[in-house]
Amino acid sequence: MSSNINLSERLKKVSSLLPKGAFFADIGSDHAYLPCYVCLQDHSSQAIAGEVNVGPYESAVKTVKQFNMNDRIDVRLGNGLAVLEKEEVDQLVIAGMGGSLIRSILEDGRDKLGSVKQIIAQPNIDARSVRKWFLDNDYIIENEGILEENGHIYEILSAKRDDTSSPYQDELLERQLLFGPYLMKDRNVAFFKKWRHEYEKLQRVLLQMEGAKVKDEVKIKQFTQELKWMEEIINDENKDH
């Protein structure tokens, strides 16, 4: 029956990171495809689908009804984690938004995270913001994935609040926050493709900044360093072939 939901590869990857018997919230759930997919595959799971806009909220209600999931999936209208009660869920999914938006949703809803043991985030851009928030709030990254779908490259991060040992090394911290501590090690085709693209983009930005009347020397220094790290990654790919 779960095959009735045509879930994207990125959301399949997200769903694979949830434990059996999860009670999770999917924030920005859109049509509630992810909660329905998970609950159809795992009969012991439950979910809350949160949506801030009325149109997608109504679509989510329809999807949940279509799959007879009303007793296990609760669709709620509201902003970010405001749809949750305190201590209500064990896992949290926030997928398909920018990293800085995910970060602010987590920051604004910190009082709702008391019982949340795992956060799975899929930022469309700026995954570093999310990694930084995890680091500052005692959530330790334990799994990362990167994949290409429909011409976009997505990073998927899972962090837990438990005794998992941190993958970060002090001397590599800034680099690991940028590239991802696990992704730096695994380096698949999508990883190299992303950083070749980011390298070219950053080169253009630096050229503009160097040519500006008033130069932001601090930013120029930071970007020059990041460019150097990206260069090392790209050179490593060339060595591999």
Residue pairs with C-beta under 8 A, 6 or more apart in sequence:
1 40
1 67
2 37
2 40
2 41
4 67
5 33
5 36
5 37
5 40
5 67
7 15
7 33
7 34
7 37
8 149
9 147
9 149
10 95
10 122
10 147
10 149
10 154
10 156
11 33
11 34
11 37
11 95
11 122
12 37
13 145
13 147
13 156
14 34
14 93
14 95
14 120
14 122
14 156
15 34
15 37
15 38
15 41
17 118
17 120
17 143
17 156
17 158
18 24
18 38
18 45
18 91
18 93
18 118
18 120
19 91
19 118
20 42
20 44
20 45
21 42
21 44
21 45
22 38
22 42
22 45
22 46
22 47
22 90
22 91
23 45
23 46
23 47
23 89
23 90
23 91
24 35
24 38
24 45
24 46
24 47
24 48
24 89
24 90
24 91
24 92
24 93
25 47
25 48
25 49
25 50
25 81
25 83
25 84
25 88
25 89
25 91
25 92
25 93
26 32
26 34
26 35
26 47
26 48
26 49
26 50
26 93
26 95
27 50
27 80
27 81
27 83
27 92
27 93
27 94
27 105
28 50
28 51
28 52
28 94
28 95
28 96
28 97
29 35
29 49
29 50
29 51
29 56
29 60
29 75
30 51
30 56
30 59
30 60
30 96
31 56
31 59
31 60
31 62
31 63
32 49
32 59
32 60
32 61
32 63
32 64
32 73
32 75
33 63
34 93
34 95
35 47
35 48
35 49
35 64
35 69
35 73
36 63
36 64
36 67
36 69
36 73
38 45
38 47
39 45
39 46
39 47
39 67
39 69
39 72
39 73
40 67
40 69
45 72
46 72
46 73
47 72
47 73
47 74
48 73
48 74
48 75
48 76
48 83
48 84
48 88
48 89
49 60
49 64
49 73
49 74
49 75
49 76
50 76
50 78
50 80
50 81
50 83
50 84
51 57
51 60
51 75
51 76
51 77
52 77
52 78
52 79
52 80
54 77
57 75
57 77
60 75
61 75
64 70
64 73
64 75
76 83
77 83
80 105
80 108
80 109
81 92
81 105
81 106
81 108
81 109
81 112
81 113
82 109
84 109
84 112
85 112
86 111
86 112
86 114
86 115
87 114
87 115
88 112
88 115
89 115
89 116
90 115
90 116
90 117
90 118
91 116
91 117
91 118
91 119
91 120
92 113
92 116
92 118
92 119
92 120
93 119
93 120
93 121
94 102
94 105
94 106
94 119
94 120
94 121
94 122
95 120
95 121
95 122
95 156
96 122
96 124
97 105
97 123
97 124
98 123
98 124
98 125
98 126
99 121
99 123
99 124
99 125
99 126
99 127
99 128
99 129
99 130
100 126
100 129
102 121
102 123
102 129
102 130
102 133
103 129
103 130
103 132
103 133
106 113
106 119
106 133
106 137
107 133
110 137
116 161
117 160
117 161
117 162
118 158
118 159
118 160
118 161
119 134
119 139
119 158
119 159
120 156
120 157
120 158
121 127
121 130
121 156
121 157
121 158
121 159
122 154
122 155
122 156
122 157
123 129
123 130
123 155
123 157
124 152
124 154
127 155
127 157
127 180
128 177
128 178
130 157
131 141
131 157
131 176
131 177
131 180
132 177
133 139
134 140
134 141
134 157
134 159
135 168
135 177
138 161
139 159
139 160
139 161
140 159
140 160
140 161
140 162
140 164
140 165
140 166
140 167
141 157
141 158
141 159
141 166
141 167
141 180
141 181
141 182
142 158
142 159
142 160
142 164
142 167
143 157
143 158
143 182
144 155
144 156
144 157
144 158
144 180
144 181
144 182
144 183
144 186
145 155
145 156
146 153
146 154
146 155
146 156
146 180
146 183
146 188
146 190
146 191
146 194
147 153
147 154
147 156
147 190
148 154
148 189
148 190
148 193
153 190
153 193
153 194
153 197
155 180
155 183
157 180
167 176
167 181
167 182
168 176
168 177
168 181
169 176
175 184
175 229
176 184
178 226
178 229
179 191
179 195
179 229
179 233
183 191
187 233
187 236
187 237
192 233
192 234
192 237
195 230
195 233
195 234
196 234
196 237
198 230
199 227
199 230
199 231
199 234
202 223
202 226
202 227
202 230
203 227
205 223
206 220
206 223
206 224
206 227
209 215
209 216
209 219
209 220
209 223
210 220
